[in-house]
């Protein structure tokens, strides 16, 4: 499982002109499920999203987690992160999980996150989503499990 996380001042996802998920300050996580991912990896990703220290402490150092700051978490499925881009000029999506497996594990990630955190929003799986954000920093990391 891959997540690209961005510290944001705000973020939202729209589908067909309607907002389906939005947060204020917190983390936007673009998430890809790969072949071979399973429930333990999903639980581990939820744990990492909650505990990864990307928010400033009193000294201005990135030393506080989402769980500590209480910010929002916006989870957006994005299978293109699993692309193999090593050769040629067209990505191969062979590493990505099949859509039914990806949906099941993404939904599981959302459930794990909601058990751990009160402010979790999502995009809409497999939809043509428009993602808008104000990146804070910018601070962007790639997490894997």
C-alpha angles and dihedrals in degrees: 000000000000128000128182105201126196126190105230141186087210139344137182141180123215129192119190090348096306124109109241098174136010140167138181120220113351140072133328110202121194104199133198125187115212132200109277095030114135144175096283090054090049091052090047092052091051089051092049093048091054097044105034106118108229102131125091122256124208090284092053095251122133095253106125130083133216088256089057098044097041093221125152128274120212112192117198124180112228116170092183089078087071092058122128105231099167097110139034128352100287124070121239116219095197092116092057119099119249111271095252092051092044092051092049094049094042090052088049090053089052091051092049091049093049092052089054101037136037099214111057123144130175144201121233116274114245093358127128095257130189111210120198124183146160105223113217111220089343093271115171130162137176114225125190135182 
